[in-house]
Amino acid sequence: MINQAQLDEVIRTVEQASLDETLLTRLRAAYPGVHFNTCMDDDVSVNAKPYAERAGFNVYLVNSANHCSTLTNDPDIASGVVLAEIIED
């Protein structure tokens, strides 16, 4: 479970940083037990709806219950966050 306050803090942090390994390290240290990953937004399933959309990136939530990771928009069952970078053409 990831609460709304945590998600808001994560999003604010990402808005003020670059999507890189340093940011992931900071987030992982600040939120133990929450899994963080980055990718390009076009690598995410075409029918997936972001939990949050921001300039330069989208936020997706991951549910890793039942030994299989799936995207979710329900923070109550989310165990991870995917930060998907958007690069404008």
Jmol script that loads the backbone (N, CA, C; Angstrom):
load data "model"
ATOM      1  N   MET A   1       0.834  -1.184   0.000  1.00  0.00           N
ATOM      2  CA  MET A   1       0.000   0.000   0.000  1.00  0.00           C
ATOM      3  C   MET A   1       0.878   1.246   0.000  1.00  0.00           C
ATOM      4  N   ILE A   2       0.528   2.173  -0.836  1.00  0.00           N
ATOM      5  CA  ILE A   2       1.204   3.454  -0.901  1.00  0.00           C
ATOM      6  C   ILE A   2       0.135   4.520  -0.651  1.00  0.00           C
ATOM      7  N   ASN A   3       0.344   5.339   0.378  1.00  0.00           N
ATOM      8  CA  ASN A   3      -0.707   6.317   0.679  1.00  0.00           C
ATOM      9  C   ASN A   3      -0.578   7.566  -0.199  1.00  0.00           C
ATOM     10  N   GLN A   4      -1.649   8.334  -0.226  1.00  0.00           N
ATOM     11  CA  GLN A   4      -1.708   9.508  -1.098  1.00  0.00           C
ATOM     12  C   GLN A   4      -0.631  10.524  -0.766  1.00  0.00           C
ATOM     13  N   ALA A   5      -0.346  10.720   0.501  1.00  0.00           N
ATOM     14  CA  ALA A   5       0.695  11.678   0.885  1.00  0.00           C
ATOM     15  C   ALA A   5       2.051  11.256   0.320  1.00  0.00           C
ATOM     16  N   GLN A   6       2.355   9.970   0.373  1.00  0.00           N
ATOM     17  CA  GLN A   6       3.608   9.469  -0.195  1.00  0.00           C
ATOM     18  C   GLN A   6       3.650   9.713  -1.702  1.00  0.00           C
ATOM     19  N   LEU A   7       2.566   9.405  -2.383  1.00  0.00           N
ATOM     20  CA  LEU A   7       2.525   9.607  -3.829  1.00  0.00           C
ATOM     21  C   LEU A   7       2.703  11.083  -4.186  1.00  0.00           C
ATOM     22  N   ASP A   8       2.062  11.958  -3.436  1.00  0.00           N
ATOM     23  CA  ASP A   8       2.216  13.391  -3.683  1.00  0.00           C
ATOM     24  C   ASP A   8       3.668  13.821  -3.489  1.00  0.00           C
ATOM     25  N   GLU A   9       4.313  13.315  -2.448  1.00  0.00           N
ATOM     26  CA  GLU A   9       5.721  13.645  -2.187  1.00  0.00           C
ATOM     27  C   GLU A   9       6.625  13.112  -3.296  1.00  0.00           C
ATOM     28  N   VAL A  10       6.371  11.894  -3.728  1.00  0.00           N
ATOM     29  CA  VAL A  10       7.164  11.298  -4.811  1.00  0.00           C
ATOM     30  C   VAL A  10       7.036  12.154  -6.066  1.00  0.00           C
ATOM     31  N   ILE A  11       5.829  12.517  -6.422  1.00  0.00           N
ATOM     32  CA  ILE A  11       5.603  13.312  -7.627  1.00  0.00           C
ATOM     33  C   ILE A  11       6.297  14.666  -7.523  1.00  0.00           C
ATOM     34  N   ARG A  12       6.194  15.337  -6.383  1.00  0.00           N
ATOM     35  CA  ARG A  12       6.882  16.620  -6.202  1.00  0.00           C
ATOM     36  C   ARG A  12       8.393  16.457  -6.334  1.00  0.00           C
ATOM     37  N   THR A  13       8.923  15.381  -5.765  1.00  0.00           N
ATOM     38  CA  THR A  13      10.365  15.121  -5.844  1.00  0.00           C
ATOM     39  C   THR A  13      10.797  14.926  -7.289  1.00  0.00           C
ATOM     40  N   VAL A  14      10.028  14.150  -8.039  1.00  0.00           N
ATOM     41  CA  VAL A  14      10.380  13.864  -9.430  1.00  0.00           C
ATOM     42  C   VAL A  14      10.267  15.131 -10.278  1.00  0.00           C
ATOM     43  N   GLU A  15       9.291  15.965  -9.990  1.00  0.00           N
ATOM     44  CA  GLU A  15       9.135  17.204 -10.753  1.00  0.00           C
ATOM     45  C   GLU A  15      10.359  18.110 -10.628  1.00  0.00           C
ATOM     46  N   GLN A  16      11.110  17.958  -9.541  1.00  0.00           N
ATOM     47  CA  GLN A  16      12.260  18.820  -9.286  1.00  0.00           C
ATOM     48  C   GLN A  16      13.599  18.134  -9.571  1.00  0.00           C
ATOM     49  N   ALA A  17      13.568  16.991 -10.231  1.00  0.00           N
ATOM     50  CA  ALA A  17      14.796  16.229 -10.452  1.00  0.00           C
ATOM     51  C   ALA A  17      14.806  15.653 -11.864  1.00  0.00           C
ATOM     52  N   SER A  18      15.884  14.969 -12.172  1.00  0.00           N
ATOM     53  CA  SER A  18      15.993  14.233 -13.431  1.00  0.00           C
ATOM     54  C   SER A  18      15.660  12.772 -13.170  1.00  0.00           C
ATOM     55  N   LEU A  19      15.013  12.144 -14.130  1.00  0.00           N
ATOM     56  CA  LEU A  19      14.713  10.715 -14.005  1.00  0.00           C
ATOM     57  C   LEU A  19      15.992   9.932 -14.272  1.00  0.00           C
ATOM     58  N   ASP A  20      16.723   9.643 -13.215  1.00  0.00           N
ATOM     59  CA  ASP A  20      17.974   8.919 -13.358  1.00  0.00           C
ATOM     60  C   ASP A  20      18.197   8.024 -12.138  1.00  0.00           C
ATOM     61  N   GLU A  21      19.301   7.326 -12.136  1.00  0.00           N
ATOM     62  CA  GLU A  21      19.607   6.377 -11.058  1.00  0.00           C
ATOM     63  C   GLU A  21      19.760   7.082  -9.715  1.00  0.00           C
ATOM     64  N   THR A  22      20.265   8.301  -9.700  1.00  0.00           N
ATOM     65  CA  THR A  22      20.403   9.062  -8.455  1.00  0.00           C
ATOM     66  C   THR A  22      19.033   9.310  -7.832  1.00  0.00           C
ATOM     67  N   LEU A  23      18.073   9.686  -8.658  1.00  0.00           N
ATOM     68  CA  LEU A  23      16.714   9.906  -8.169  1.00  0.00           C
ATOM     69  C   LEU A  23      16.125   8.611  -7.620  1.00  0.00           C
ATOM     70  N   LEU A  24      16.292   7.513  -8.351  1.00  0.00           N
ATOM     71  CA  LEU A  24      15.772   6.227  -7.870  1.00  0.00           C
ATOM     72  C   LEU A  24      16.382   5.849  -6.525  1.00  0.00           C
ATOM     73  N   THR A  25      17.661   6.071  -6.377  1.00  0.00           N
ATOM     74  CA  THR A  25      18.332   5.765  -5.110  1.00  0.00           C
ATOM     75  C   THR A  25      17.737   6.599  -3.982  1.00  0.00           C
ATOM     76  N   ARG A  26      17.524   7.886  -4.233  1.00  0.00           N
ATOM     77  CA  ARG A  26      16.909   8.756  -3.222  1.00  0.00           C
ATOM     78  C   ARG A  26      15.510   8.285  -2.843  1.00  0.00           C
ATOM     79  N   LEU A  27      14.707   7.950  -3.839  1.00  0.00           N
ATOM     80  CA  LEU A  27      13.337   7.514  -3.574  1.00  0.00           C
ATOM     81  C   LEU A  27      13.312   6.187  -2.818  1.00  0.00           C
ATOM     82  N   ARG A  28      14.169   5.267  -3.215  1.00  0.00           N
ATOM     83  CA  ARG A  28      14.222   3.965  -2.533  1.00  0.00           C
ATOM     84  C   ARG A  28      14.643   4.115  -1.079  1.00  0.00           C
ATOM     85  N   ALA A  29      15.552   5.047  -0.799  1.00  0.00           N
ATOM     86  CA  ALA A  29      15.982   5.292   0.582  1.00  0.00           C
ATOM     87  C   ALA A  29      14.878   5.964   1.393  1.00  0.00           C
ATOM     88  N   ALA A  30      14.139   6.857   0.764  1.00  0.00           N
ATOM     89  CA  ALA A  30      13.090   7.597   1.460  1.00  0.00           C
ATOM     90  C   ALA A  30      11.831   6.760   1.702  1.00  0.00           C
ATOM     91  N   TYR A  31      11.595   5.769   0.851  1.00  0.00           N
ATOM     92  CA  TYR A  31      10.375   4.956   0.933  1.00  0.00           C
ATOM     93  C   TYR A  31      10.724   3.470   0.902  1.00  0.00           C
ATOM     94  N   PRO A  32      11.313   2.970   1.993  1.00  0.00           N
ATOM     95  CA  PRO A  32      11.660   1.546   2.025  1.00  0.00           C
ATOM     96  C   PRO A  32      10.407   0.684   1.839  1.00  0.00           C
ATOM     97  N   GLY A  33      10.567  -0.366   1.092  1.00  0.00           N
ATOM     98  CA  GLY A  33       9.438  -1.264   0.855  1.00  0.00           C
ATOM     99  C   GLY A  33       8.646  -0.934  -0.399  1.00  0.00           C
ATOM    100  N   VAL A  34       8.858   0.264  -0.950  1.00  0.00           N
ATOM    101  CA  VAL A  34       8.200   0.639  -2.202  1.00  0.00           C
ATOM    102  C   VAL A  34       9.222   0.445  -3.322  1.00  0.00           C
ATOM    103  N   HIS A  35       8.813  -0.218  -4.365  1.00  0.00           N
ATOM    104  CA  HIS A  35       9.703  -0.470  -5.501  1.00  0.00           C
ATOM    105  C   HIS A  35       9.566   0.664  -6.508  1.00  0.00           C
ATOM    106  N   PHE A  36      10.677   1.160  -6.996  1.00  0.00           N
ATOM    107  CA  PHE A  36      10.688   2.240  -7.979  1.00  0.00           C
ATOM    108  C   PHE A  36      11.448   1.801  -9.215  1.00  0.00           C
ATOM    109  N   ASN A  37      10.888   2.138 -10.380  1.00  0.00           N
ATOM    110  CA  ASN A  37      11.542   1.874 -11.669  1.00  0.00           C
ATOM    111  C   ASN A  37      11.257   3.030 -12.610  1.00  0.00           C
ATOM    112  N   THR A  38      12.108   3.166 -13.609  1.00  0.00           N
ATOM    113  CA  THR A  38      11.872   4.146 -14.660  1.00  0.00           C
ATOM    114  C   THR A  38      11.843   3.433 -16.004  1.00  0.00           C
ATOM    115  N   CYS A  39      11.208   4.071 -16.947  1.00  0.00           N
ATOM    116  CA  CYS A  39      11.193   3.590 -18.327  1.00  0.00           C
ATOM    117  C   CYS A  39      10.751   4.747 -19.199  1.00  0.00           C
ATOM    118  N   MET A  40      10.689   4.513 -20.459  1.00  0.00           N
ATOM    119  CA  MET A  40      10.114   5.489 -21.378  1.00  0.00           C
ATOM    120  C   MET A  40       8.604   5.249 -21.410  1.00  0.00           C
ATOM    121  N   ASP A  41       7.843   6.325 -21.513  1.00  0.00           N
ATOM    122  CA  ASP A  41       6.390   6.163 -21.479  1.00  0.00           C
ATOM    123  C   ASP A  41       5.883   5.296 -22.622  1.00  0.00           C
ATOM    124  N   ASP A  42       6.538   5.350 -23.766  1.00  0.00           N
ATOM    125  CA  ASP A  42       6.065   4.523 -24.878  1.00  0.00           C
ATOM    126  C   ASP A  42       6.402   3.043 -24.696  1.00  0.00           C
ATOM    127  N   ASP A  43       7.125   2.692 -23.624  1.00  0.00           N
ATOM    128  CA  ASP A  43       7.370   1.288 -23.297  1.00  0.00           C
ATOM    129  C   ASP A  43       6.226   0.680 -22.477  1.00  0.00           C
ATOM    130  N   VAL A  44       5.334   1.531 -21.985  1.00  0.00           N
ATOM    131  CA  VAL A  44       4.207   1.071 -21.169  1.00  0.00           C
ATOM    132  C   VAL A  44       3.078   0.654 -22.105  1.00  0.00           C
ATOM    133  N   SER A  45       2.345  -0.355 -21.694  1.00  0.00           N
ATOM    134  CA  SER A  45       1.229  -0.867 -22.492  1.00  0.00           C
ATOM    135  C   SER A  45       0.350   0.271 -23.009  1.00  0.00           C
ATOM    136  N   VAL A  46      -0.022   0.182 -24.254  1.00  0.00           N
ATOM    137  CA  VAL A  46      -0.751   1.255 -24.921  1.00  0.00           C
ATOM    138  C   VAL A  46      -2.096   1.544 -24.249  1.00  0.00           C
ATOM    139  N   ASN A  47      -2.711   0.570 -23.619  1.00  0.00           N
ATOM    140  CA  ASN A  47      -4.014   0.789 -22.988  1.00  0.00           C
ATOM    141  C   ASN A  47      -3.916   1.080 -21.489  1.00  0.00           C
ATOM    142  N   ALA A  48      -2.710   1.249 -20.969  1.00  0.00           N
ATOM    143  CA  ALA A  48      -2.536   1.564 -19.552  1.00  0.00           C
ATOM    144  C   ALA A  48      -2.840   3.033 -19.315  1.00  0.00           C
ATOM    145  N   LYS A  49      -3.557   3.299 -18.228  1.00  0.00           N
ATOM    146  CA  LYS A  49      -3.877   4.674 -17.857  1.00  0.00           C
ATOM    147  C   LYS A  49      -2.965   5.095 -16.720  1.00  0.00           C
ATOM    148  N   PRO A  50      -2.239   6.192 -16.894  1.00  0.00           N
ATOM    149  CA  PRO A  50      -1.349   6.643 -15.823  1.00  0.00           C
ATOM    150  C   PRO A  50      -2.136   7.021 -14.575  1.00  0.00           C
ATOM    151  N   TYR A  51      -1.530   6.791 -13.425  1.00  0.00           N
ATOM    152  CA  TYR A  51      -2.116   7.254 -12.169  1.00  0.00           C
ATOM    153  C   TYR A  51      -2.067   8.775 -12.118  1.00  0.00           C
ATOM    154  N   ALA A  52      -0.968   9.344 -12.603  1.00  0.00           N
ATOM    155  CA  ALA A  52      -0.807  10.796 -12.656  1.00  0.00           C
ATOM    156  C   ALA A  52      -0.015  11.159 -13.905  1.00  0.00           C
ATOM    157  N   GLU A  53      -0.350  12.291 -14.493  1.00  0.00           N
ATOM    158  CA  GLU A  53       0.350  12.790 -15.673  1.00  0.00           C
ATOM    159  C   GLU A  53       0.968  14.136 -15.324  1.00  0.00           C
ATOM    160  N   ARG A  54       2.244  14.273 -15.603  1.00  0.00           N
ATOM    161  CA  ARG A  54       2.963  15.519 -15.346  1.00  0.00           C
ATOM    162  C   ARG A  54       3.786  15.869 -16.584  1.00  0.00           C
ATOM    163  N   ALA A  55       4.237  17.099 -16.623  1.00  0.00           N
ATOM    164  CA  ALA A  55       5.094  17.522 -17.727  1.00  0.00           C
ATOM    165  C   ALA A  55       6.373  16.702 -17.689  1.00  0.00           C
ATOM    166  N   GLY A  56       6.617  15.941 -18.739  1.00  0.00           N
ATOM    167  CA  GLY A  56       7.855  15.176 -18.840  1.00  0.00           C
ATOM    168  C   GLY A  56       7.796  13.749 -18.339  1.00  0.00           C
ATOM    169  N   PHE A  57       6.756  13.389 -17.599  1.00  0.00           N
ATOM    170  CA  PHE A  57       6.670  12.011 -17.119  1.00  0.00           C
ATOM    171  C   PHE A  57       5.242  11.657 -16.713  1.00  0.00           C
ATOM    172  N   ASN A  58       4.950  10.366 -16.744  1.00  0.00           N
ATOM    173  CA  ASN A  58       3.712   9.805 -16.216  1.00  0.00           C
ATOM    174  C   ASN A  58       4.056   8.881 -15.066  1.00  0.00           C
ATOM    175  N   VAL A  59       3.116   8.742 -14.149  1.00  0.00           N
ATOM    176  CA  VAL A  59       3.288   7.882 -12.981  1.00  0.00           C
ATOM    177  C   VAL A  59       2.323   6.710 -13.105  1.00  0.00           C
ATOM    178  N   TYR A  60       2.874   5.507 -13.015  1.00  0.00           N
ATOM    179  CA  TYR A  60       2.070   4.287 -13.021  1.00  0.00           C
ATOM    180  C   TYR A  60       2.309   3.569 -11.698  1.00  0.00           C
ATOM    181  N   LEU A  61       1.292   2.904 -11.201  1.00  0.00           N
ATOM    182  CA  LEU A  61       1.420   2.120  -9.974  1.00  0.00           C
ATOM    183  C   LEU A  61       1.453   0.647 -10.332  1.00  0.00           C
ATOM    184  N   VAL A  62       2.196  -0.115  -9.526  1.00  0.00           N
ATOM    185  CA  VAL A  62       2.368  -1.544  -9.758  1.00  0.00           C
ATOM    186  C   VAL A  62       1.868  -2.321  -8.557  1.00  0.00           C
ATOM    187  N   ASN A  63       1.140  -3.378  -8.829  1.00  0.00           N
ATOM    188  CA  ASN A  63       0.693  -4.326  -7.800  1.00  0.00           C
ATOM    189  C   ASN A  63       1.478  -5.617  -8.046  1.00  0.00           C
ATOM    190  N   SER A  64       2.271  -6.024  -7.067  1.00  0.00           N
ATOM    191  CA  SER A  64       3.085  -7.237  -7.224  1.00  0.00           C
ATOM    192  C   SER A  64       2.567  -8.407  -6.396  1.00  0.00           C
ATOM    193  N   ALA A  65       1.329  -8.356  -5.994  1.00  0.00           N
ATOM    194  CA  ALA A  65       0.737  -9.472  -5.258  1.00  0.00           C
ATOM    195  C   ALA A  65       0.621 -10.679  -6.187  1.00  0.00           C
ATOM    196  N   ASN A  66       0.510 -11.817  -5.622  1.00  0.00           N
ATOM    197  CA  ASN A  66       0.322 -13.057  -6.387  1.00  0.00           C
ATOM    198  C   ASN A  66       1.476 -13.361  -7.336  1.00  0.00           C
ATOM    199  N   HIS A  67       2.677 -12.890  -7.008  1.00  0.00           N
ATOM    200  CA  HIS A  67       3.900 -13.222  -7.728  1.00  0.00           C
ATOM    201  C   HIS A  67       3.946 -12.739  -9.171  1.00  0.00           C
ATOM    202  N   CYS A  68       3.054 -11.832  -9.536  1.00  0.00           N
ATOM    203  CA  CYS A  68       3.042 -11.313 -10.896  1.00  0.00           C
ATOM    204  C   CYS A  68       2.752  -9.817 -10.827  1.00  0.00           C
ATOM    205  N   SER A  69       3.605  -9.013 -11.412  1.00  0.00           N
ATOM    206  CA  SER A  69       3.409  -7.568 -11.378  1.00  0.00           C
ATOM    207  C   SER A  69       2.424  -7.129 -12.456  1.00  0.00           C
ATOM    208  N   THR A  70       1.482  -6.287 -12.048  1.00  0.00           N
ATOM    209  CA  THR A  70       0.509  -5.716 -12.973  1.00  0.00           C
ATOM    210  C   THR A  70       0.331  -4.241 -12.641  1.00  0.00           C
ATOM    211  N   LEU A  71      -0.066  -3.470 -13.631  1.00  0.00           N
ATOM    212  CA  LEU A  71      -0.349  -2.064 -13.383  1.00  0.00           C
ATOM    213  C   LEU A  71      -1.699  -1.925 -12.718  1.00  0.00           C
ATOM    214  N   THR A  72      -1.813  -0.939 -11.846  1.00  0.00           N
ATOM    215  CA  THR A  72      -3.054  -0.656 -11.144  1.00  0.00           C
ATOM    216  C   THR A  72      -3.171   0.849 -10.954  1.00  0.00           C
ATOM    217  N   ASN A  73      -4.341   1.340 -10.715  1.00  0.00           N
ATOM    218  CA  ASN A  73      -4.525   2.738 -10.331  1.00  0.00           C
ATOM    219  C   ASN A  73      -5.027   2.833  -8.905  1.00  0.00           C
ATOM    220  N   ASP A  74      -4.916   1.742  -8.168  1.00  0.00           N
ATOM    221  CA  ASP A  74      -5.374   1.681  -6.781  1.00  0.00           C
ATOM    222  C   ASP A  74      -4.175   1.704  -5.832  1.00  0.00           C
ATOM    223  N   PRO A  75      -3.898   2.837  -5.197  1.00  0.00           N
ATOM    224  CA  PRO A  75      -2.750   2.912  -4.294  1.00  0.00           C
ATOM    225  C   PRO A  75      -2.860   1.960  -3.099  1.00  0.00           C
ATOM    226  N   ASP A  76      -4.069   1.547  -2.758  1.00  0.00           N
ATOM    227  CA  ASP A  76      -4.253   0.639  -1.619  1.00  0.00           C
ATOM    228  C   ASP A  76      -3.658  -0.741  -1.870  1.00  0.00           C
ATOM    229  N   ILE A  77      -3.484  -1.118  -3.133  1.00  0.00           N
ATOM    230  CA  ILE A  77      -2.884  -2.421  -3.435  1.00  0.00           C
ATOM    231  C   ILE A  77      -1.537  -2.296  -4.140  1.00  0.00           C
ATOM    232  N   ALA A  78      -1.102  -1.052  -4.355  1.00  0.00           N
ATOM    233  CA  ALA A  78       0.159  -0.826  -5.063  1.00  0.00           C
ATOM    234  C   ALA A  78       1.353  -1.104  -4.159  1.00  0.00           C
ATOM    235  N   SER A  79       2.378  -1.682  -4.762  1.00  0.00           N
ATOM    236  CA  SER A  79       3.629  -1.934  -4.037  1.00  0.00           C
ATOM    237  C   SER A  79       4.804  -1.233  -4.705  1.00  0.00           C
ATOM    238  N   GLY A  80       4.543  -0.613  -5.849  1.00  0.00           N
ATOM    239  CA  GLY A  80       5.625   0.035  -6.568  1.00  0.00           C
ATOM    240  C   GLY A  80       5.142   1.147  -7.467  1.00  0.00           C
ATOM    241  N   VAL A  81       6.121   1.920  -7.929  1.00  0.00           N
ATOM    242  CA  VAL A  81       5.855   3.076  -8.783  1.00  0.00           C
ATOM    243  C   VAL A  81       6.759   2.999 -10.005  1.00  0.00           C
ATOM    244  N   VAL A  82       6.174   3.209 -11.176  1.00  0.00           N
ATOM    245  CA  VAL A  82       6.944   3.326 -12.405  1.00  0.00           C
ATOM    246  C   VAL A  82       6.875   4.777 -12.841  1.00  0.00           C
ATOM    247  N   LEU A  83       8.028   5.379 -13.027  1.00  0.00           N
ATOM    248  CA  LEU A  83       8.145   6.745 -13.509  1.00  0.00           C
ATOM    249  C   LEU A  83       8.513   6.665 -14.981  1.00  0.00           C
ATOM    250  N   ALA A  84       7.565   7.025 -15.827  1.00  0.00           N
ATOM    251  CA  ALA A  84       7.724   6.845 -17.271  1.00  0.00           C
ATOM    252  C   ALA A  84       7.993   8.181 -17.942  1.00  0.00           C
ATOM    253  N   GLU A  85       9.197   8.321 -18.453  1.00  0.00           N
ATOM    254  CA  GLU A  85       9.619   9.586 -19.059  1.00  0.00           C
ATOM    255  C   GLU A  85       8.965   9.797 -20.415  1.00  0.00           C
ATOM    256  N   ILE A  86       8.534  11.032 -20.636  1.00  0.00           N
ATOM    257  CA  ILE A  86       7.944  11.414 -21.912  1.00  0.00           C
ATOM    258  C   ILE A  86       8.931  12.334 -22.623  1.00  0.00           C
ATOM    259  N   ILE A  87       9.295  11.971 -23.834  1.00  0.00           N
ATOM    260  CA  ILE A  87      10.155  12.810 -24.648  1.00  0.00           C
ATOM    261  C   ILE A  87       9.337  13.284 -25.834  1.00  0.00           C
ATOM    262  N   GLU A  88       9.157  14.585 -25.916  1.00  0.00           N
ATOM    263  CA  GLU A  88       8.351  15.159 -27.000  1.00  0.00           C
ATOM    264  C   GLU A  88       9.102  15.021 -28.318  1.00  0.00           C
ATOM    265  N   ASP A  89       8.341  14.735 -29.366  1.00  0.00           N
ATOM    266  CA  ASP A  89       8.929  14.612 -30.705  1.00  0.00           C
ATOM    267  C   ASP A  89       9.243  15.958 -31.270  1.00  0.00           C
TER     268      ASP A  89
END
end "model"
wireframe off; spacefill off
backbone 0.3
color backbone group
